[in-house]
């Protein structure tokens, strides 16, 4: 059992940063595809390409900046990242120039991802498998709490005040967080880290890490639909951006309420990692399948309930498995390298989701199929994922 007195400042620092950075990220994701297509009048192809390229490029760049973050205390990383997000939001609020919009989303992605990388690394230094899994579930709950509040507030501002109001408010909050972070030095120290090139060589020699890398690409392709295809699909089906905010908040409420009970169930029945991932992918496949055939609010919410249960099993399990597969001195670099897999999945998934949703009526049937393919991949390599 964790020593709560020792962990209190650690949890407080992580909780504060995770919540506010997640709020900023989910605010952007909730409206960005709608903002680009409806306000800036970008084509579906241009919107999809921007989301794909910036997602992948930001993850690749994050690998390069990980060497800098190895040298900085965590609270300096938080301050720098918050400042970058603040600037990016201001740019999005004041310009319609495609180049500046791309650069702003790109900078936002680097900043959010770098913070996420550091926070997950701090959680990953816990060596006990059970305690580490609990920590990632805790971070997942905080993240989902943010995703419950942010999209609804963001969409309300977008529709009720101004289409640029969410970006301006976000910029102010993140600038404030940057100043606060400079005076929050009570973070735990990371163990000395190996250079990322050394970590890359280590990964290419480890078959289970390579398998996890590919699995991460596939899983994030599926997960990215929550903020790419789903908002567009809901707006098309129900005719209002407000419904997007309600649905994303419903997803977040479920995540906060169900995360701990579901985690306890996996512990109670001693489920192996690969079984948890397989169950989660089956739920994703069913959820996507039911979303495709949803014709009312009730069926849409029921479909998302199934999809969300899969999400709650999948994300913490993947993150904990990765952290437990490497030594502490490789965590920052390996987490940064694995972020490339997340970026490839997010980028490809976002592009495919936007294009299929705008141009066809089969987007969620396709992603149901991708979930089944990923399930079969997991089953085939199950012995490398067991723990």
C-alpha positions as CSV (number, residue, x, y, z in Angstrom):
1,X,0.0,0.0,0.0
2,X,1.3,3.5,-0.8
3,X,2.5,5.8,1.9
4,X,-0.1,8.5,1.6
5,X,1.9,11.2,3.4
6,X,4.8,10.8,1.1
7,X,2.6,10.7,-2.0
8,X,0.4,13.7,-1.2
9,X,2.5,16.5,-2.8
10,X,3.3,14.2,-5.7
11,X,-0.4,13.5,-6.3
12,X,-1.4,17.2,-5.9
13,X,1.2,18.4,-8.4
14,X,0.3,15.7,-11.0
15,X,-3.5,16.2,-10.4
16,X,-3.3,20.0,-10.9
17,X,-1.3,19.7,-14.1
18,X,-3.1,16.8,-15.5
19,X,-6.5,18.4,-15.0
20,X,-5.7,21.8,-16.5
21,X,-3.7,20.5,-19.4
22,X,-6.4,18.0,-20.2
23,X,-9.0,20.7,-20.0
24,X,-7.1,22.7,-22.6
25,X,-6.6,19.7,-24.8
26,X,-10.2,18.5,-24.7
27,X,-11.5,22.0,-25.3
28,X,-9.5,22.1,-28.5
29,X,-10.5,18.7,-29.6
30,X,-14.2,19.3,-28.9
31,X,-14.5,22.1,-31.5
32,X,-11.4,22.1,-33.8
33,X,-12.9,20.0,-36.6
34,X,-16.1,22.0,-36.5
35,X,-14.2,25.3,-36.2
36,X,-11.9,24.5,-39.2
37,X,-14.8,23.4,-41.5
38,X,-17.6,25.7,-40.5
39,X,-15.9,28.9,-39.4
40,X,-12.7,29.0,-41.4
41,X,-14.4,27.2,-44.3
42,X,-11.6,24.7,-44.8
43,X,-12.5,21.7,-47.0
44,X,-12.9,18.2,-45.5
45,X,-9.7,17.2,-47.1
46,X,-7.7,20.2,-45.8
47,X,-9.2,19.7,-42.3
48,X,-8.4,16.0,-42.3
49,X,-4.9,16.6,-43.6
50,X,-4.2,19.4,-41.0
51,X,-5.3,17.1,-38.1
52,X,-3.2,14.2,-39.4
53,X,0.0,16.1,-40.2
54,X,0.0,18.2,-37.0
55,X,-0.7,15.1,-34.9
56,X,2.1,13.0,-36.4
57,X,4.6,15.9,-36.6
58,X,4.0,17.0,-33.0
59,X,4.7,13.5,-31.8
60,X,7.9,13.2,-33.8
61,X,9.1,16.6,-32.6
62,X,8.3,15.6,-29.0
63,X,10.9,12.9,-29.4
64,X,13.6,15.5,-30.2
65,X,12.6,17.8,-27.3
66,X,12.7,14.9,-24.8
67,X,16.4,15.4,-24.5
68,X,15.8,19.0,-23.3
69,X,13.2,17.9,-20.8
70,X,15.6,15.3,-19.4
71,X,17.6,18.3,-18.2
72,X,14.7,20.3,-16.7
73,X,12.8,19.9,-13.5
74,X,9.2,18.9,-14.1
75,X,7.7,22.2,-13.0
76,X,9.8,24.0,-15.6
77,X,8.5,21.7,-18.3
78,X,4.9,22.5,-17.1
79,X,5.6,26.2,-17.2
80,X,7.1,26.1,-20.7
81,X,4.3,23.9,-22.1
82,X,1.5,26.0,-20.6
83,X,3.1,29.1,-22.1
84,X,3.3,27.5,-25.5
85,X,-0.4,26.4,-25.4
86,X,-1.4,30.0,-24.3
87,X,0.4,31.4,-27.4
88,X,-1.1,28.8,-29.7
89,X,-4.7,29.5,-28.5
90,X,-4.2,33.2,-29.1
91,X,-3.0,32.5,-32.6
92,X,-6.0,30.3,-33.3
93,X,-8.3,33.1,-32.0
94,X,-6.9,35.9,-34.2
95,X,-5.9,34.4,-37.5
96,X,-7.5,32.6,-40.4
97,X,-4.2,32.0,-42.2
98,X,-3.7,28.3,-42.9
99,X,0.0,28.3,-42.2
100,X,-0.4,30.0,-38.8
101,X,-3.4,27.7,-37.9
102,X,-1.3,24.6,-38.7
103,X,1.7,26.0,-36.6
104,X,-0.6,26.8,-33.7
105,X,-2.2,23.3,-33.6
106,X,1.3,21.9,-34.0
107,X,2.7,23.9,-31.1
108,X,-0.3,23.0,-29.0
109,X,0.3,19.3,-29.7
110,X,4.0,19.5,-28.8
111,X,3.2,21.3,-25.5
112,X,0.4,19.1,-24.4
113,X,2.2,15.9,-25.4
114,X,5.4,16.9,-23.7
115,X,3.6,17.5,-20.4
116,X,1.7,14.2,-20.8
117,X,5.0,12.5,-21.4
118,X,6.5,13.8,-18.2
119,X,3.4,13.1,-16.1
120,X,3.2,9.5,-17.4
121,X,6.9,9.1,-16.7
122,X,6.5,10.2,-13.1
123,X,3.7,7.7,-12.7
124,X,5.8,5.0,-14.4
125,X,8.7,5.2,-11.9
126,X,6.5,3.2,-9.5
127,X,7.9,-0.3,-9.9
128,X,5.2,-2.3,-8.2
129,X,2.8,-3.5,-11.0
130,X,-0.4,-3.1,-8.9
131,X,0.5,0.4,-7.6
132,X,1.6,1.6,-11.0
133,X,-1.7,0.4,-12.6
134,X,-3.6,2.1,-9.8
135,X,-1.7,5.3,-10.5
136,X,-2.5,5.2,-14.2
137,X,-6.1,4.6,-13.4
138,X,-6.0,7.6,-11.1
139,X,-4.5,9.8,-13.9
140,X,-7.2,8.4,-16.2
141,X,-9.9,9.5,-13.8
142,X,-8.5,13.0,-13.5
143,X,-8.2,13.2,-17.3
144,X,-11.7,12.1,-17.8
145,X,-12.9,14.6,-15.1
146,X,-11.4,17.3,-17.3
147,X,-13.0,15.8,-20.4
148,X,-16.3,16.0,-18.6
149,X,-16.1,19.7,-17.9
150,X,-14.1,21.1,-20.8
151,X,-16.0,20.1,-23.9
152,X,-19.4,21.2,-22.5
153,X,-18.0,24.5,-21.3
154,X,-16.1,25.0,-24.6
155,X,-19.1,24.2,-26.8
156,X,-21.3,26.5,-24.7
157,X,-18.9,29.4,-25.1
158,X,-18.5,28.6,-28.8
159,X,-22.3,28.7,-29.4
160,X,-23.4,31.2,-26.7
161,X,-20.6,33.8,-26.7
162,X,-18.2,33.7,-29.7
163,X,-16.6,31.0,-31.8
164,X,-13.2,32.4,-30.6
165,X,-14.1,32.7,-26.9
166,X,-12.9,29.2,-26.0
167,X,-9.4,29.9,-27.4
168,X,-9.1,33.2,-25.6
169,X,-10.2,31.8,-22.2
170,X,-7.9,28.8,-22.7
171,X,-5.0,31.2,-23.4
172,X,-5.6,33.1,-20.2
173,X,-5.9,30.0,-18.0
174,X,-2.8,28.4,-19.4
175,X,-0.8,31.6,-18.9
176,X,-1.9,31.7,-15.3
177,X,-0.9,28.0,-14.9
178,X,2.5,28.8,-16.3
179,X,3.2,31.4,-13.6
180,X,1.9,29.2,-10.8
181,X,4.1,26.3,-12.0
182,X,7.2,28.3,-11.7
183,X,6.7,28.4,-7.9
184,X,5.7,24.8,-7.6
185,X,9.0,23.0,-7.1
186,X,7.9,20.2,-4.8
187,X,7.9,17.6,-7.6
188,X,9.7,14.2,-7.3
189,X,12.9,13.9,-9.3
190,X,13.1,11.6,-12.3
191,X,15.9,9.1,-12.3
192,X,18.8,10.0,-14.6
193,X,17.7,9.3,-18.1
194,X,19.6,7.6,-21.0
195,X,19.7,9.4,-24.4
196,X,16.7,8.8,-26.6
197,X,18.9,7.2,-29.3
198,X,20.1,4.7,-26.8
199,X,16.5,4.1,-25.8
200,X,15.5,3.7,-29.5
201,X,18.1,0.9,-30.0
202,X,16.8,-0.8,-26.8
203,X,13.3,-0.7,-28.2
204,X,14.2,-2.2,-31.6
205,X,15.9,-5.1,-29.9
206,X,12.9,-5.8,-27.7
207,X,10.1,-7.7,-29.5
208,X,7.5,-7.0,-26.9
209,X,8.1,-3.3,-27.1
210,X,7.8,-3.4,-30.9
211,X,4.6,-5.3,-30.6
212,X,3.3,-2.7,-28.1
213,X,4.4,0.1,-30.6
214,X,2.3,-1.4,-33.4
215,X,-0.6,-2.1,-31.0
216,X,-0.5,1.5,-29.8
217,X,-0.9,2.7,-33.4
218,X,-3.9,0.6,-33.9
219,X,-5.5,1.4,-30.6
220,X,-5.0,5.2,-31.0
221,X,-6.5,5.0,-34.5
222,X,-9.6,3.7,-32.8
223,X,-9.5,6.1,-29.8
224,X,-9.0,9.2,-32.0
225,X,-12.6,8.8,-33.3
226,X,-13.9,10.2,-30.0
227,X,-12.7,13.7,-31.1
228,X,-12.6,13.4,-34.9
229,X,-15.4,11.4,-36.4
230,X,-17.8,11.4,-33.5
231,X,-18.3,15.3,-33.3
232,X,-18.9,15.5,-37.0
233,X,-21.1,12.5,-37.0
234,X,-23.2,13.8,-34.1
235,X,-23.6,17.2,-35.7
236,X,-24.7,15.6,-38.9
237,X,-27.2,13.3,-37.2
238,X,-28.6,15.6,-34.5
239,X,-28.0,19.0,-36.2
240,X,-26.4,20.8,-33.2
241,X,-22.9,21.4,-31.9
242,X,-24.3,21.4,-28.3
243,X,-25.1,17.7,-28.7
244,X,-21.4,17.1,-29.2
245,X,-20.6,18.7,-25.8
246,X,-23.3,16.7,-24.1
247,X,-22.2,13.5,-25.6
248,X,-18.5,14.1,-24.7
249,X,-19.5,15.0,-21.2
250,X,-21.5,11.8,-20.9
251,X,-18.4,9.9,-22.0
252,X,-16.4,11.7,-19.3
253,X,-19.0,11.2,-16.5
254,X,-19.0,7.5,-17.3
255,X,-15.2,7.4,-17.2
256,X,-15.0,9.1,-13.8
257,X,-17.8,6.9,-12.3
258,X,-16.8,3.6,-13.8
259,X,-13.0,3.7,-13.9
260,X,-12.3,2.5,-10.4
261,X,-15.0,-0.2,-10.3
262,X,-13.9,-1.6,-13.6
263,X,-10.2,-1.6,-12.4
264,X,-11.2,-3.4,-9.2
265,X,-13.1,-6.0,-11.3
266,X,-9.9,-6.8,-13.3
267,X,-8.0,-7.2,-10.1
268,X,-10.6,-9.3,-8.5
269,X,-10.7,-11.8,-11.4
270,X,-6.9,-11.5,-11.9
271,X,-7.3,-10.8,-15.6
272,X,-4.1,-10.9,-17.7
273,X,-3.1,-7.9,-19.7
274,X,-4.0,-9.4,-23.0
275,X,-7.4,-10.5,-21.8
276,X,-8.1,-6.9,-20.7
277,X,-7.0,-5.5,-24.0
278,X,-9.1,-8.1,-26.0
279,X,-12.2,-7.3,-23.9
280,X,-11.7,-3.6,-24.4
281,X,-11.4,-4.0,-28.2
282,X,-14.5,-6.1,-28.4
283,X,-16.4,-3.4,-26.6
284,X,-14.9,-0.8,-29.0
285,X,-16.0,-2.9,-32.0
286,X,-19.6,-3.3,-30.6
287,X,-19.8,0.4,-29.6
288,X,-18.7,1.6,-33.1
289,X,-21.1,-0.9,-34.7
290,X,-24.0,0.4,-32.7
291,X,-23.1,4.0,-33.3
292,X,-23.4,3.4,-37.0
293,X,-27.0,2.1,-36.6
294,X,-28.0,4.8,-34.0
295,X,-31.0,6.8,-35.1
296,X,-31.9,8.6,-31.9
297,X,-30.3,10.2,-28.8
298,X,-31.0,7.1,-26.7
299,X,-29.3,4.6,-29.0
300,X,-26.4,7.0,-29.5
301,X,-25.8,7.3,-25.7
302,X,-26.2,3.6,-25.2
303,X,-23.6,2.9,-28.0
304,X,-21.2,5.4,-26.4
305,X,-21.6,3.7,-23.0
306,X,-20.3,0.4,-24.5
307,X,-17.5,2.3,-26.4
308,X,-16.5,4.1,-23.2
309,X,-16.2,0.9,-21.2
310,X,-13.7,-0.3,-23.8
311,X,-11.8,3.0,-23.5
312,X,-11.5,2.6,-19.7
313,X,-10.0,-0.8,-20.0
314,X,-7.7,0.0,-22.9
315,X,-5.8,3.2,-22.2
316,X,-4.5,2.7,-18.6
317,X,-3.6,-0.9,-19.5
318,X,-1.5,0.1,-22.5
319,X,0.3,2.8,-20.5
320,X,1.0,0.7,-17.5
321,X,2.2,-2.2,-19.6
322,X,4.7,0.0,-21.5
323,X,6.0,1.6,-18.3
324,X,6.5,-1.8,-16.7
325,X,8.5,-3.1,-19.7
326,X,11.5,-0.8,-19.4
327,X,13.9,0.3,-16.7
328,X,13.5,3.7,-15.0
329,X,16.4,5.4,-16.8
330,X,14.7,4.8,-20.1
331,X,11.2,5.9,-19.2
332,X,11.3,9.5,-20.6
333,X,12.8,8.4,-23.9
334,X,10.7,5.3,-24.4
335,X,7.6,7.2,-23.5
336,X,8.5,9.9,-26.1
337,X,9.3,7.3,-28.7
338,X,6.0,5.5,-28.0
339,X,4.3,8.9,-28.5
340,X,5.2,8.5,-32.1
341,X,3.0,5.5,-32.3
342,X,0.2,7.5,-30.6
343,X,0.7,10.3,-33.1
344,X,0.6,7.9,-36.1
345,X,-2.6,6.4,-34.8
346,X,-4.2,9.7,-34.0
347,X,-3.1,11.2,-37.3
348,X,-4.2,8.4,-39.5
349,X,-7.4,7.8,-37.4
350,X,-8.3,11.5,-37.5
351,X,-7.7,11.8,-41.2
352,X,-9.7,8.6,-41.9
353,X,-12.5,9.6,-39.5
354,X,-13.0,13.1,-40.9
355,X,-12.9,11.9,-44.5
356,X,-15.2,8.9,-44.0
357,X,-17.7,10.9,-41.9
358,X,-17.8,13.8,-44.4
359,X,-17.8,11.8,-47.6
360,X,-19.5,8.4,-46.7
361,X,-21.9,6.9,-44.2
362,X,-19.8,3.9,-43.1
363,X,-17.2,5.5,-40.9
364,X,-18.1,3.7,-37.7
365,X,-18.5,0.4,-39.5
366,X,-14.9,0.8,-40.7
367,X,-13.7,1.5,-37.2
368,X,-15.6,-1.5,-35.9
369,X,-13.7,-3.6,-38.4
370,X,-10.4,-2.0,-37.3
371,X,-11.2,-2.9,-33.7
372,X,-11.7,-6.5,-34.7
373,X,-8.4,-6.6,-36.6
374,X,-6.6,-5.1,-33.6
375,X,-8.3,-7.7,-31.4
376,X,-7.0,-10.5,-33.6
377,X,-3.5,-8.9,-33.5
378,X,-3.6,-8.9,-29.7
379,X,-4.7,-12.5,-29.6
380,X,-1.9,-13.6,-31.9
381,X,0.8,-11.9,-29.8
382,X,-0.9,-12.5,-26.5
383,X,2.2,-14.2,-24.9
384,X,4.2,-11.0,-25.3
385,X,1.5,-9.0,-23.5
386,X,0.7,-11.3,-20.6
387,X,1.4,-10.0,-17.0
